[in-house]
Amino acid sequence: MLHAKSRHPTPQHPAPLHIGIVGCSAEGAALCYRTICVEGAQFLGPHAHPEVSLHTPSLADYTACLERGDWPAVGDLILASAEKLAKIGAEFLICPDNTIHGAFAYVAPRSPLPWLHIAEVVAEAAVARGFRRLGLTGTRWLVESEVYPEKLAARGLDCLRPEPDEREAIDRIIMEDLVYGRFKPEAVATFQRVMSGLGDRGCDAVILGCTEIPLIVDDSNSPLPTLDSTRLLARAALRRAVQSVA
């Protein structure tokens, strides 16, 4: 990690890579963007961060595809953002939205740029912290998908989903409140109850698998250690971006 003064790019010290953010919901994308910009100083010096570009269509475009289960169409939306970001100079991509990673199989073979996959980043962090069985929170589309179980299993980790009624309660909070920036005490209480139940079922940590959840739940108020997918992804992007200037 660099703590030296910020410097202008030279042939000996090239600029950090340009990060492209494929956004979906505003609150999650904003938290990811803000984390990259603020924490960039830890690597590059005061006020410095890699170049960052963000593109997102209307959230309604994504939710319409999700509601009808049209994952190829979700993939097309992601790719449309990816193409635009590539054209303005992004060098690799991240998506601070766990749910739409369900379309990643459609995206990866056609993408103009390489990606960091959010679930792989979280799995790596879980291994580093010694966790073995992870509870998963997020939208109903995410929790009922294989986005996390597949990536966690590849690292020898177990994944446990909340009960069906708990999934519905969490999904309502995310889609009716969190994506609009509404943060209510009763929402925190619901998450705490669900997380306690996951702990009772043997989980040693919980994935904050919607990028808005970290806005209301973290290690300070969670009954289980948390894996903040939004900030973990942003920090992984920072590390990748500055590798060339280390």
SERO-4910 file (N, C-alpha, C, O; in steps of 0.05 Angstrom, whole numbers):
BEGIN
 pado doro    nc1    nc2    nc3   cac1   cac2   cac3    cc1    cc2    cc3    oc1    oc2    oc3
  Met    A     17    -24      0      0      0      0     18     25      0     37     27     15
  Leu    A     11     44    -17     27     68    -20     18     89     -1     -6     94      2
  His    A     36    103     12     30    126     29     46    150     20     47    170     35
  Ala    A     59    148     -2     76    171    -12     59    193    -22     34    191    -24
  Lys    A     72    216    -28     58    238    -39     46    231    -66     56    214    -81
  Ser    A     23    243    -72     11    239    -98     30    249   -120     43    269   -116
  Arg    A     31    234   -142     50    242   -163     37    241   -190     18    226   -194
  His    A     48    256   -209     39    256   -236     49    231   -250     72    222   -244
  Pro    A     33    219   -268     43    195   -282     68    201   -299     70    222   -311
  Thr    A     86    182   -299    110    183   -316    114    155   -327    100    136   -318
  Pro    A    131    151   -347    136    124   -357    145    105   -335    138     81   -336
  Gln    A    159    115   -314    168     98   -292    145     93   -273    144     72   -260
  His    A    126    112   -271    104    110   -252     78    116   -267     68    138   -266
  Pro    A     68     96   -282     43    101   -297     19    107   -280     19    102   -256
  Ala    A     -1    118   -293    -26    125   -278    -40     99   -269    -38     78   -282
  Pro    A    -55    101   -247    -72     78   -240    -91     71   -262    -98     88   -279
  Leu    A   -101     47   -263   -120     39   -283   -147     54   -278   -154     60   -256
  His    A   -160     59   -300   -186     72   -301   -208     52   -294   -211     32   -308
  Ile    A   -222     57   -272   -243     38   -262   -269     46   -275   -278     69   -273
  Gly    A   -283     26   -286   -310     30   -296   -330     17   -277   -327     -7   -271
  Ile    A   -350     32   -269   -371     22   -251   -397     19   -267   -408     38   -277
  Val    A   -406     -6   -269   -432    -12   -281   -453    -10   -259   -455    -29   -243
  Gly    A   -468     11   -258   -486     15   -236   -514      3   -242   -521     -2   -264
  Cys    A   -528     -1   -220   -556    -11   -222   -574      7   -205   -591     21   -215
  Ser    A   -571      5   -179   -586     22   -161   -568     45   -150   -544     41   -147
  Ala    A   -580     68   -146   -564     92   -140   -549     90   -114   -525     97   -113
  Glu    A   -562     81    -93   -549     82    -67   -524     64    -66   -503     71    -55
  Gly    A   -527     39    -77   -504     21    -77   -481     31    -94   -458     30    -86
  Ala    A   -488     41   -118   -467     52   -136   -453     75   -124   -429     78   -126
  Ala    A   -469     93   -110   -457    116    -97   -438    109    -75   -416    121    -72
  Leu    A   -445     89    -59   -428     80    -37   -402     68    -48   -380     74    -38
  Cys    A   -404     53    -70   -380     41    -82   -362     63    -93   -338     64    -88
  Tyr    A   -373     82   -108   -358    104   -119   -345    121    -98   -321    127   -100
  Arg    A   -360    127    -77   -349    143    -55   -326    129    -41   -306    142    -34
  Thr    A   -329    103    -37   -308     88    -24   -282     89    -40   -260     93    -29
  Ile    A   -284     85    -66   -260     86    -83   -247    113    -82   -223    115    -78
  Cys    A   -263    134    -83   -251    161    -84   -239    169    -57   -218    181    -56
  Val    A   -252    162    -35   -242    170     -9   -218    153     -1   -199    163     10
  Glu    A   -220    127     -5   -198    109      4   -175    108    -15   -154     96     -9
  Gly    A   -178    120    -39   -156    122    -57   -131    136    -45   -109    130    -52
  Ala    A   -136    154    -27   -114    169    -15    -96    151      1    -72    157      4
  Gln    A   -105    129     11    -88    110     26    -67     98      8    -46     90     17
  Phe    A    -73     96    -18    -54     85    -37    -38    106    -52    -14    102    -57
  Leu    A    -50    129    -57    -38    147    -77    -32    175    -65    -20    192    -79
  Gly    A    -38    179    -40    -32    205    -28    -56    223    -25    -78    216    -35
  Pro    A    -54    246    -12    -76    263     -5    -93    270    -30    -83    280    -50
  His    A   -119    266    -27   -139    274    -47   -137    258    -73   -152    263    -92
  Ala    A   -120    238    -75   -116    224   -100   -132    198   -101   -137    185    -80
  His    A   -141    191   -125   -155    166   -129   -153    160   -159   -148    178   -175
  Pro    A   -157    135   -167   -157    128   -195   -180    143   -210   -199    151   -198
  Glu    A   -177    145   -236   -199    155   -252   -222    135   -250   -218    111   -252
  Val    A   -246    145   -247   -270    128   -243   -292    139   -261   -298    163   -262
  Ser    A   -305    121   -275   -329    128   -291   -352    110   -284   -348     86   -279
  Leu    A   -375    121   -282   -399    106   -274   -421    109   -295   -426    131   -305
  His    A   -433     87   -303   -457     88   -320   -478     70   -309   -473     48   -301
  Thr    A   -503     80   -310   -526     64   -302   -550     72   -317   -556     96   -320
  Pro    A   -566     53   -328   -592     59   -339   -612     63   -316   -605     61   -293
  Ser    A   -637     67   -323   -657     69   -302   -660     42   -288   -660     21   -300
  Leu    A   -662     43   -261   -667     19   -246   -692      4   -255   -693    -20   -253
  Ala    A   -711     19   -264   -736      6   -274   -731    -13   -298   -744    -33   -301
  Asp    A   -710     -6   -314   -704    -24   -336   -694    -51   -325   -701    -72   -336
  Tyr    A   -678    -50   -305   -669    -75   -293   -691    -91   -279   -694   -115   -283
  Thr    A   -707    -76   -263   -728    -90   -248   -749   -103   -266   -759   -124   -260
  Ala    A   -754    -90   -289   -773   -102   -308   -763   -129   -318   -778   -148   -320
  Cys    A   -737   -130   -324   -725   -156   -333   -725   -176   -310   -731   -200   -315
  Leu    A   -718   -167   -286   -717   -186   -264   -745   -197   -257   -747   -221   -252
  Glu    A   -765   -181   -258   -792   -190   -252   -802   -212   -271   -817   -229   -263
  Arg    A   -794   -210   -296   -802   -231   -315   -781   -253   -319   -785   -271   -335
  Gly    A   -760   -252   -302   -740   -273   -303   -723   -274   -328   -714   -295   -336
  Asp    A   -720   -251   -341   -706   -249   -367   -677   -242   -362   -669   -219   -365
  Trp    A   -661   -262   -355   -633   -257   -349   -616   -249   -373   -598   -232   -370
  Pro    A   -621   -260   -397   -607   -249   -420   -611   -219   -424   -592   -205   -432
  Ala    A   -635   -210   -419   -640   -181   -421   -625   -165   -400   -616   -143   -405
  Val    A   -623   -176   -376   -606   -164   -355   -578   -162   -365   -565   -141   -362
  Gly    A   -568   -184   -377   -541   -184   -388   -537   -163   -409   -516   -150   -411
  Asp    A   -558   -159   -426   -555   -139   -447   -553   -111   -435   -538    -94   -446
  Leu    A   -567   -105   -414   -565    -79   -401   -537    -75   -389   -526    -53   -392
  Ile    A   -527    -96   -377   -500    -94   -366   -480    -89   -388   -462    -72   -385
  Leu    A   -482   -103   -410   -464   -100   -432   -466    -73   -445   -446    -62   -454
  Ala    A   -490    -62   -446   -493    -35   -457   -477    -15   -441   -463      3   -452
  Ser    A   -478    -17   -414   -461      0   -397   -432     -5   -401   -416     13   -403
  Ala    A   -425    -31   -403   -397    -38   -406   -385    -26   -432   -363    -16   -432
  Glu    A   -401    -27   -453   -391    -16   -479   -387     14   -477   -367     24   -487
  Lys    A   -405     28   -464   -402     57   -461   -378     64   -444   -363     82   -450
  Leu    A   -373     48   -422   -350     54   -405   -324     48   -420   -304     62   -417
  Ala    A   -324     26   -436   -300     20   -451   -293     43   -471   -270     49   -475
  Lys    A   -314     54   -483   -309     75   -503   -298    101   -491   -284    116   -504
  Ile    A   -302    105   -465   -291    130   -452   -266    124   -437   -256    141   -422
  Gly    A   -255    100   -440   -228     95   -429   -226     77   -405   -204     73   -396
  Ala    A   -248     66   -394   -246     48   -372   -229     24   -380   -230     15   -403
  Glu    A   -213     13   -361   -195     -9   -367   -203    -35   -354   -194    -56   -363
  Phe    A   -220    -34   -334   -233    -58   -323   -259    -49   -310   -263    -26   -305
  Leu    A   -276    -69   -304   -303    -63   -295   -310    -76   -268   -300    -98   -262
  Ile    A   -327    -63   -254   -340    -74   -230   -369    -67   -231   -378    -48   -244
  Cys    A   -385    -83   -217   -414    -78   -214   -421    -80   -185   -422   -102   -174
  Pro    A   -427    -57   -172   -435    -57   -144   -465    -64   -141   -479    -50   -127
  Asp    A   -473    -86   -153   -500    -96   -150   -498   -127   -151   -493   -138   -172
  Asn    A   -504   -139   -129   -501   -168   -127   -522   -183   -145   -515   -202   -158
  Thr    A   -546   -173   -144   -568   -187   -157   -563   -191   -187   -566   -214   -197
  Ile    A   -554   -170   -201   -552   -173   -230   -527   -189   -238   -523   -194   -262
  His    A   -511   -197   -219   -490   -216   -225   -502   -243   -233   -487   -261   -243
  Gly    A   -528   -247   -229   -541   -271   -239   -540   -273   -269   -543   -295   -280
  Ala    A   -534   -252   -283   -532   -252   -312   -503   -253   -321   -498   -251   -345
  Phe    A   -484   -258   -303   -456   -256   -310   -448   -276   -331   -430   -271   -347
  Ala    A   -461   -299   -332   -454   -319   -352   -459   -309   -380   -446   -318   -399
  Tyr    A   -479   -291   -383   -485   -279   -409   -466   -257   -415   -461   -250   -439
  Val    A   -455   -245   -395   -438   -220   -398   -409   -227   -404   -398   -216   -423
  Ala    A   -397   -245   -388   -369   -249   -389   -358   -255   -417   -338   -244   -425
  Pro    A   -371   -273   -433   -360   -280   -459   -361   -257   -479   -347   -257   -499
  Arg    A   -378   -237   -474   -382   -216   -493   -372   -189   -484   -374   -169   -498
  Ser    A   -361   -188   -460   -353   -163   -448   -328   -151   -463   -310   -166   -470
  Pro    A   -328   -125   -467   -305   -112   -479   -281   -109   -460   -259   -102   -469
  Leu    A   -286   -113   -434   -265   -108   -414   -267   -130   -393   -287   -143   -390
  Pro    A   -245   -135   -378   -245   -154   -356   -260   -143   -332   -265   -119   -330
  Trp    A   -268   -162   -315   -285   -155   -292   -272   -165   -266   -256   -184   -266
  Leu    A   -280   -153   -244   -278   -164   -217   -306   -173   -210   -325   -158   -212
  His    A   -309   -198   -201   -335   -209   -194   -340   -206   -164   -323   -214   -148
  Ile    A   -362   -193   -157   -366   -186   -129   -367   -210   -110   -356   -208    -88
  Ala    A   -378   -232   -119   -380   -256   -101   -352   -268    -98   -347   -279    -77
  Glu    A   -335   -267   -118   -308   -277   -115   -292   -260    -96   -277   -271    -80
  Val    A   -296   -234    -97   -283   -216    -78   -292   -222    -49   -275   -223    -31
  Val    A   -318   -226    -45   -328   -232    -18   -318   -259     -9   -310   -262     14
  Ala    A   -317   -279    -26   -307   -305    -19   -278   -304    -10   -270   -317     10
  Glu    A   -262   -289    -25   -234   -285    -17   -231   -273     10   -215   -281     26
  Ala    A   -248   -253     16   -247   -240     42   -255   -259     64   -244   -258     86
  Ala    A   -275   -275     59   -285   -294     79   -263   -314     86   -259   -321    109
  Val    A   -249   -324     66   -227   -343     71   -205   -329     87   -194   -341    106
  Ala    A   -199   -305     80   -177   -290     94   -184   -286    124   -167   -285    141
  Arg    A   -210   -283    129   -218   -279    157   -225   -304    172   -232   -303    195
  Gly    A   -223   -327    159   -226   -353    172   -255   -362    176   -260   -379    192
  Phe    A   -273   -350    161   -301   -359    163   -306   -384    147   -291   -390    128
  Arg    A   -326   -400    156   -331   -425    143   -360   -428    132   -364   -440    111
  Arg    A   -379   -417    147   -407   -419    138   -419   -391    139   -420   -378    159
  Leu    A   -429   -382    116   -438   -354    113   -468   -353    108   -478   -368     91
  Gly    A   -481   -336    122   -509   -329    117   -510   -309     94   -492   -292     92
  Leu    A   -531   -310     78   -533   -293     55   -558   -275     57   -580   -286     61
  Thr    A   -554   -249     56   -577   -231     55   -576   -215     29   -555   -210     18
  Gly    A   -600   -208     19   -601   -193     -6   -629   -195    -17   -648   -204     -3
  Thr    A   -633   -186    -42   -659   -188    -55   -667   -217    -58   -650   -235    -56
  Arg    A   -692   -221    -63   -701   -249    -67   -688   -261    -92   -683   -286    -92
  Trp    A   -683   -245   -112   -670   -255   -136   -642   -265   -130   -634   -286   -140
  Leu    A   -628   -251   -113   -601   -259   -106   -601   -284    -88   -587   -303    -94
  Val    A   -617   -282    -67   -616   -304    -47   -625   -330    -59   -616   -351    -51
  Glu    A   -643   -330    -79   -652   -354    -91   -635   -363   -115   -640   -383   -127
  Ser    A   -614   -348   -120   -596   -354   -143   -572   -371   -133   -569   -376   -109
  Glu    A   -554   -377   -152   -530   -391   -145   -505   -373   -147   -483   -382   -146
  Val    A   -510   -347   -148   -488   -328   -150   -467   -332   -128   -444   -335   -133
  Tyr    A   -477   -333   -103   -459   -337    -81   -453   -366    -75   -429   -372    -71
  Pro    A   -472   -384    -74   -466   -412    -68   -444   -423    -85   -426   -437    -76
  Glu    A   -444   -417   -111   -423   -427   -129   -396   -416   -123   -376   -431   -121
  Lys    A   -394   -390   -119   -368   -378   -114   -357   -386    -86   -333   -389    -83
  Leu    A   -375   -389    -67   -366   -396    -40   -358   -426    -40   -337   -432    -28
  Ala    A   -373   -443    -53   -366   -471    -54   -339   -476    -67   -324   -493    -59
  Ala    A   -332   -459    -87   -306   -461   -100   -283   -456    -81   -260   -464    -86
  Arg    A   -289   -442    -59   -269   -436    -39   -272   -453    -14   -260   -448      7
  Gly    A   -290   -473    -15   -294   -491      7   -312   -480     29   -310   -488     52
  Leu    A   -329   -461     22   -346   -447     42   -375   -456     38   -384   -460     16
  Asp    A   -389   -457     60   -418   -463     60   -434   -437     58   -425   -416     68
  Cys    A   -458   -439     47   -475   -415     44   -503   -423     54   -514   -444     46
  Leu    A   -514   -407     71   -541   -413     83   -559   -389     76   -552   -366     80
  Arg    A   -583   -396     67   -603   -375     60   -623   -371     83   -628   -390     98
  Pro    A   -633   -347     86   -655   -343    105   -679   -359     97   -682   -369     75
  Glu    A   -698   -361    116   -723   -375    111   -740   -359     91   -736   -335     88
  Pro    A   -758   -372     76   -774   -359     56   -787   -333     65   -787   -313     51
  Asp    A   -800   -333     89   -813   -309     98   -793   -287    104   -799   -263    101
  Glu    A   -769   -294    114   -748   -275    119   -738   -263     93   -732   -239     92
  Arg    A   -736   -279     72   -727   -269     46   -746   -248     36   -738   -227     26
  Glu    A   -772   -253     39   -792   -234     29   -790   -208     44   -792   -186     33
  Ala    A   -787   -210     71   -785   -185     87   -761   -169     80   -763   -144     77
  Ile    A   -738   -182     76   -714   -167     68   -717   -155     41   -709   -132     36
  Asp    A   -728   -170     22   -732   -160     -5   -750   -135     -5   -744   -116    -19
  Arg    A   -771   -135     11   -788   -111     12   -773    -87     23   -775    -65     12
  Ile    A   -757    -91     43   -741    -69     55   -722    -58     34   -720    -33     30
  Ile    A   -709    -75     19   -689    -66     -1   -703    -51    -23   -696    -28    -29
  Met    A   -724    -63    -35   -736    -51    -59   -755    -28    -53   -760    -12    -71
  Glu    A   -766    -27    -29   -786     -6    -23   -774     17     -7   -785     39     -6
  Asp    A   -751     12      6   -739     32     23   -710     38     17   -703     61     10
  Leu    A   -692     18     18   -664     24     16   -656     36    -11   -640     54    -12
  Val    A   -667     26    -33   -659     37    -59   -668     66    -62   -658     80    -80
  Tyr    A   -687     74    -45   -696    102    -46   -682    119    -24   -688    143    -21
  Gly    A   -663    107    -10   -649    122     11   -665    126     36   -660    144     51
  Arg    A   -685    108     40   -701    110     65   -690     89     84   -691     65     78
  Phe    A   -681     97    108   -669     79    127   -684     81    153   -683    101    167
  Lys    A   -698     59    159   -717     59    182   -707     41    204   -695     20    199
  Pro    A   -712     48    230   -704     31    252   -716      3    250   -702    -16    258
  Glu    A   -740      1    241   -753    -25    239   -739    -43    219   -739    -67    221
  Ala    A   -727    -30    198   -712    -46    179   -687    -58    191   -680    -81    187
  Val    A   -673    -42    207   -650    -52    222   -658    -75    239   -644    -95    240
  Ala    A   -680    -73    253   -689    -94    271   -695   -120    256   -689   -141    266
  Thr    A   -707   -117    233   -712   -140    216   -687   -154    208   -685   -179    211
  Phe    A   -667   -139    199   -642   -152    191   -629   -165    215   -618   -187    213
  Gln    A   -629   -152    238   -617   -164    262   -630   -190    269   -617   -209    278
  Arg    A   -656   -191    267   -671   -216    273   -664   -238    254   -659   -261    262
  Val    A   -663   -232    229   -655   -252    208   -627   -261    213   -621   -285    211
  Met    A   -609   -243    218   -581   -250    222   -577   -267    247   -561   -286    247
  Ser    A   -592   -261    268   -591   -277    292   -599   -306    286   -588   -325    296
  Gly    A   -620   -308    270   -630   -335    262   -609   -350    246   -605   -374    250
  Leu    A   -595   -336    229   -573   -349    213   -551   -358    232   -539   -379    228
  Gly    A   -545   -342    252   -525   -350    272   -534   -375    287   -518   -393    293
  Asp    A   -560   -376    294   -570   -400    308   -568   -425    291   -566   -447    302
  Arg    A   -568   -421    265   -566   -444    246   -537   -450    239   -532   -466    220
  Gly    A   -518   -438    252   -490   -446    249   -473   -427    233   -450   -434    227
  Cys    A   -483   -404    224   -467   -386    208   -448   -371    227   -455   -362    249
  Asp    A   -423   -367    217   -404   -352    232   -399   -324    222   -384   -308    233
  Ala    A   -413   -317    200   -412   -290    189   -436   -287    170   -449   -307    162
  Val    A   -442   -262    162   -464   -257    144   -455   -239    121   -440   -219    125
  Ile    A   -463   -246     97   -457   -230     73   -478   -208     70   -502   -214     69
  Leu    A   -470   -183     69   -488   -161     63   -489   -160     32   -475   -145     19
  Gly    A   -507   -177     22   -507   -183     -7   -526   -165    -23   -532   -172    -46
  Cys    A   -534   -144    -12   -546   -122    -27   -529    -98    -21   -522    -93      2
  Thr    A   -522    -83    -42   -502    -62    -37   -513    -38    -21   -497    -21    -14
  Glu    A   -539    -38    -15   -550    -18      3   -550    -26     32   -551     -9     50
  Ile    A   -548    -52     38   -550    -62     65   -529    -49     83   -535    -42    106
  Pro    A   -504    -45     74   -484    -33     91   -491     -5    100   -478      6    119
  Leu    A   -511      7     88   -519     34     97   -534     33    123   -538     54    136
  Ile    A   -544      9    131   -559      8    156   -548    -14    175   -555    -14    198
  Val    A   -532    -32    165   -522    -54    181   -491    -56    177   -482    -55    154
  Asp    A   -477    -59    199   -448    -64    198   -440    -79    223   -457    -88    238
  Asp    A   -414    -82    228   -405    -98    251   -414    -85    277   -415    -99    298
  Ser    A   -421    -60    277   -428    -47    303   -456    -54    312   -462    -52    336
  Asn    A   -474    -63    294   -501    -69    302   -511    -96    292   -534   -103    296
  Ser    A   -493   -112    280   -501   -138    271   -494   -159    292   -473   -157    305
  Pro    A   -511   -179    296   -505   -201    314   -484   -220    304   -474   -237    319
  Leu    A   -476   -218    278   -455   -234    267   -435   -216    253   -442   -193    245
  Pro    A   -409   -224    251   -391   -209    234   -401   -206    206   -414   -224    195
  Thr    A   -396   -183    194   -408   -178    167   -386   -177    146   -363   -171    151
  Leu    A   -394   -185    122   -378   -182     98   -393   -162     80   -413   -168     67
  Asp    A   -382   -138     79   -394   -115     65   -387   -117     36   -365   -108     28
  Ser    A   -404   -128     19   -398   -133     -9   -391   -107    -24   -373   -107    -41
  Thr    A   -404    -85    -17   -399    -60    -31   -371    -50    -27   -356    -44    -46
  Arg    A   -363    -47     -2   -337    -36      4   -315    -56     -3   -293    -48    -12
  Leu    A   -320    -82      0   -300   -102     -7   -294   -100    -37   -271   -102    -46
  Leu    A   -315    -97    -53   -311    -94    -82   -296    -69    -89   -277    -69   -105
  Ala    A   -303    -46    -77   -290    -21    -82   -260    -23    -75   -243    -13    -90
  Arg    A   -254    -36    -52   -226    -38    -44   -210    -57    -62   -187    -52    -68
  Ala    A   -223    -78    -72   -210    -96    -91   -204    -81   -117   -183    -85   -129
  Ala    A   -223    -64   -125   -219    -48   -149   -195    -29   -146   -179    -25   -164
  Leu    A   -194    -16   -122   -171      1   -117   -145    -14   -118   -126     -4   -131
  Arg    A   -144    -37   -106   -119    -52   -106   -110    -59   -135    -87    -57   -142
  Arg    A   -130    -67   -151   -124    -74   -179   -115    -49   -194    -96    -50   -210
  Ala    A   -128    -27   -189   -122     -2   -204    -94      8   -199    -81     19   -217
  Val    A    -85      4   -174    -59     16   -167    -35     -3   -169    -13      4   -163
  Gln    A    -40    -28   -178    -18    -47   -180      4    -37   -197     28    -42   -192
  Ser    A     -3    -22   -218     18    -13   -237     34     10   -226     55     17   -238
  Val    A     26     22   -205     40     45   -194     54     38   -167     67     55   -155
  Ala    A     51     13   -159     63      5   -133     94      5   -135    107     -1   -115
***
